[in-house]
Amino acid sequence: MILSLGFTQFVLLSLGILALKVLLKAGGYAANVADTFPPFAVFLANQGIWLFSVPLAWVAFGMMCVTVNRGPLRPVVAQWSGVAVVLAIIACYFFAATTLF
């Protein structure tokens, strides 16, 4: 379950970056007119590659929860936090895409 959630996070980030870049290019984005576009959308499109560290850190946290399996570090906590990260990724890219138009 941990690896499938991590893979889902990677796929959603990849598709989000790709879709946002396509939407920006379709809207006429260029380096000289960057101020006319929403800064959050431009940031996610240009610097979104750094967000791949979030799923990496989450997978490490999830594997630690599976290994330790006591106290607050239970696999259920890792699964729910993974779902929360997936929902946060969807929300960020949905918000960035809707502010473009």
Phi, psi and omega in degrees: 000322182297312182291326179291323176293320177297319177295321177298319178297317179297316181295316180296321176296317180298311180294324178295316178297316180297313181296320180293321177295320178295316179296321178294315180294323178293332179275000178091026181292134172213164184297330184277349179240028185294335183287343182276353180255155179300132184296327180294318179294319179294320179298313180295324180289320184272323184247012183295340181298331179289340179290348176293347176287337179295310176297326177298314178294323180292321178297320177297317177297317180296318178293325176294320178296321179293322181288314184285305175054045172205157181065220180283353181262065178256155179300330179296322178296319179295319181294315180292323177291328176294319176295322178296321178294319177300314179295324178293320178297314179299315182296317181298311182287329176294316178296316180296322180288324181284337178282348179287328186236000000 
